[in-house]
Amino acid sequence: MNALKTLAAAALAALTVLTGTASAQTAATWPDKPVRIITPFPAGAGPEAVVRVLAEKLQKKWGKPVIVENKPGGNGFIAIDAFKRGDTNGYDLIQLDNVHLVAYPHLFKKLPYDPVKDFDPIAPLFRTYFFVGVGSGSKYKTVGDILTDAKAHPGKLNYGSWSIGNPVHLGSALLESMTNTEMLHIAYKETSMLYAAVANGELDFALGSLATAGPLQRSGKIKFIAVTAPKRHPAFPDVPTVAESGGPAGYEMTGWTTIAAPKGLPKDVAEKIQKDIDAALAEPDMKDRYATFGYEAFPATRAQFTAYIASESVKYADVIKRAKASLD
C-alpha cells in the first residue's frame, strides 16, 4: 500500500511539474523547442514561398528550428485539422488567408473549425490587390465598357475564377452588387486554365494578381485595364483604379494571409511572435520577394488587424448573400 501511495505521489508531482512548465511559458523562455508553421498552400505557391523565407529568419532569431509543413487540399481543412490537434503553447502556428477567416464562414453552413474561437491572428503577412484582366484583343478598354455591356445584356457577359468563394470570384461578385449588374461566373480547375481562357477570349474578364495573371500579361496575351486598389499600383502607374476606369467609387478587393496561433496563448508570447515577424518582414530581401509576387506589406497592430478581419467578414457576408454562393 505504501508503495502505491509513493507511486501516486510521484506521478502527481510529475504532473504538477509538467503543468507548471506549460502554464509558466513566457516570452522570456519561448521558444525552448522547435516551432512548426503549418500552411495549407502547396510548395512553390506565392504565400508558401513567403512563409518559408519568414521561417528562415525566425529560426535565426529564435535559435530553434522553424519547420514549414505543407498540408494542401480540402479547402485548407487538412491543415486546419492538423493545427487544431497540435501544440497549444505556440509551437504550432498556421498560415491562413482571408478566405479561411472571412469567406468560408458564410459559404459553409457547417465548418470543421470556428474562425473566432480556434485562431488568434498574430500578424498579417501581406496583402495583394488584383488587376482586372482582359484578352489583348478584347473590345473592353475600361471597366466602364464592361459594365455598360453587362447592363445591356444581363447574364451574358462572363468572368472567371478558380473556385467558388475565392477573392477573385467574390471581388467580381462585389462589382456586380455595387453596380446592380448580372454577370455569369465560370469556375476553372486551375489558375493556368483560367487566365488562358481570358487570353483566348473564352472569358470576358477575370481578376488576377501579378503572381497568377502576371505571366500572361508580361507575354502580351492579357492586358490590365484597372486595379482593385484605392490608388494605382507603383509598378503599373498607367493602369487606373477601378473607380478611375468607370467603375464604382469605393470599390476595393484584396487577398491577404496571416500567421495565427491557438486561442489563449499568453499575451507576452503572442506579442513576441508578432514583434519578431514584423521585424523579419521589414528586412530588405523580404520586400524584394514581395515585389516578385506583387505583394505588399500590411502593417497593423493586433487590435487593428482584428477589427479589419471583422469588417471584412461583414463585407464578404453581404457579397456572398447577394451572389447566392454556397459550398454546402
HELIX and SHEET records of a PDB file:
HELIX    1   1 ASN A    2  SER A   23  1                                  22    
HELIX    2   2 GLY A   46  TRP A   62  1                                  17    
HELIX    3   3 GLY A   74  GLY A   76  5                                   3    
HELIX    4   4 PHE A   77  LYS A   84  1                                   8    
HELIX    5   5 ASN A   98  ASN A   98  1                                   1    
HELIX    6   6 VAL A   99  ALA A  103  3                                   5    
HELIX    7   7 TYR A  104  LEU A  107  1                                   4    
HELIX    8   8 VAL A  143  ALA A  152  1                                  10    
HELIX    9   9 PRO A  167  THR A  179  1                                  13    
HELIX   10  10 THR A  191  ALA A  199  1                                   9    
HELIX   11  11 GLY A  214  ARG A  218  1                                   5    
HELIX   12  12 LYS A  267  LEU A  281  1                                  15    
HELIX   13  13 PRO A  284  PHE A  293  1                                  10    
HELIX   14  14 ARG A  302  ALA A  323  1                                  22    
SHEET    1   A 5 VAL A  66  ASN A  70  0                                        
SHEET    2   A 5 VAL A  35  THR A  39  1                                        
SHEET    3   A 5 ASP A  92  ASP A  97  1                                        
SHEET    4   A 5 THR A 254  PRO A 262 -1                                        
SHEET    5   A 5 PHE A 119  TYR A 129 -1                                        
SHEET    1   B 3 ALA A 206  GLY A 208  0                                        
SHEET    2   B 3 PHE A 131  GLY A 135 -1                                        
SHEET    3   B 3 ILE A 222  VAL A 227 -1                                        
SHEET    1   C 2 ASN A 158  SER A 161  0                                        
SHEET    2   C 2 LEU A 184  ALA A 187  1                                        
END                                                                             
